[in-house]
Amino acid sequence: MPDHHFHALDRLIQQANQASARKPGSVEILATMIRLATEDGSDPYLILGVLVEGAVHILDKHVPPERRAEATQEFGRLLVERLKARGIT
């Protein structure tokens, strides 16, 4: 795997930890809610749509404009890498 994969993942984990430190448990709560929504029979396509809209909202409203293009590219690469790791693509 390319070395950038680990840097992107490390950066994502670090950002999640920083957010979690500011709001204790918020990242864990979000992950739990996503798992619960998918396990209770919710429409998986609707859940994917909500997740995509959430990612777009975060990139648009919470990532500084000067970092938005890089963050968007990293997000796309990370998504493709995770899908490949699961054998989905």
Backbone torsions as a table, in degrees:
resi	resn	phi	psi	omega
1	MET	NA	145.2	177.5
2	PRO	-62.8	147.6	-177.9
3	ASP	-61.5	-30.9	-177.3
4	HIS	-61.9	-24.6	179.4
5	HIS	-57.7	-46.5	-177.3
6	PHE	-70.6	-36.1	177.9
7	HIS	-65.0	-42.9	179.7
8	ALA	-64.5	-43.8	179.6
9	LEU	-66.5	-42.9	176.9
10	ASP	-59.6	-42.3	179.8
11	ARG	-65.0	-41.4	178.7
12	LEU	-63.9	-44.0	178.3
13	ILE	-63.3	-43.1	179.3
14	GLN	-61.7	-43.3	178.9
15	GLN	-64.7	-39.5	177.8
16	ALA	-64.6	-41.0	178.1
17	ASN	-65.4	-39.5	177.9
18	GLN	-64.3	-43.7	178.8
19	ALA	-64.0	-40.1	179.6
20	SER	-65.1	-35.2	178.9
21	ALA	-67.3	-35.1	179.4
22	ARG	-73.2	-38.4	-179.3
23	LYS	-129.0	91.5	-174.3
24	PRO	-51.2	124.2	174.8
25	GLY	81.5	-1.4	-174.8
26	SER	-63.7	-40.3	179.7
27	VAL	-69.2	-41.2	178.2
28	GLU	-63.9	-40.9	178.4
29	ILE	-62.6	-43.6	178.7
30	LEU	-60.9	-47.1	179.5
31	ALA	-60.6	-41.0	178.9
32	THR	-64.7	-42.8	179.6
33	MET	-63.0	-39.5	178.3
34	ILE	-64.3	-44.8	178.4
35	ARG	-61.3	-45.0	-179.6
36	LEU	-62.4	-42.8	-179.3
37	ALA	-62.9	-37.1	-178.4
38	THR	-80.3	-27.4	-178.1
39	GLU	-84.2	-16.2	-177.3
40	ASP	-93.7	12.6	176.1
41	GLY	92.1	8.6	177.3
42	SER	-61.3	152.5	-179.8
43	ASP	-61.4	117.1	-177.0
44	PRO	-63.8	-30.4	179.6
45	TYR	-70.6	-37.2	176.3
46	LEU	-65.6	-43.0	178.0
47	ILE	-60.8	-45.1	177.5
48	LEU	-59.5	-41.4	178.2
49	GLY	-61.7	-42.9	178.4
50	VAL	-64.0	-41.9	178.9
51	LEU	-63.6	-41.4	177.8
52	VAL	-62.7	-46.3	179.0
53	GLU	-61.8	-37.6	177.1
54	GLY	-63.4	-43.1	179.1
55	ALA	-64.1	-42.2	179.0
56	VAL	-64.1	-42.4	178.5
57	HIS	-60.0	-46.4	-179.8
58	ILE	-61.3	-47.5	179.8
59	LEU	-62.1	-38.6	-176.8
60	ASP	-76.8	-42.4	-170.7
61	LYS	-102.3	-19.5	-171.8
62	HIS	-122.1	-8.8	175.8
63	VAL	-101.4	128.5	-179.7
64	PRO	-56.5	141.3	-177.2
65	PRO	-51.5	-36.8	-177.7
66	GLU	-72.0	-14.1	178.9
67	ARG	-110.8	-3.8	-172.7
68	ARG	-61.3	-45.5	-178.3
69	ALA	-63.0	-45.6	179.3
70	GLU	-63.8	-44.1	180.0
71	ALA	-63.6	-38.5	178.5
72	THR	-64.4	-44.0	178.2
73	GLN	-64.5	-42.4	178.9
74	GLU	-63.6	-41.2	178.2
75	PHE	-60.2	-46.5	178.8
76	GLY	-60.8	-44.7	179.1
77	ARG	-63.9	-43.4	-179.0
78	LEU	-63.7	-41.7	178.4
79	LEU	-60.8	-47.2	179.5
80	VAL	-62.6	-42.4	179.4
81	GLU	-63.3	-41.4	179.1
82	ARG	-67.1	-39.3	177.3
83	LEU	-63.4	-44.5	178.7
84	LYS	-63.4	-39.4	-180.0
85	ALA	-62.5	-29.0	178.1
86	ARG	-91.3	-1.5	179.7
87	GLY	74.6	25.5	-177.1
88	ILE	-87.7	-30.0	179.4
89	THR	-112.1	NA	NA
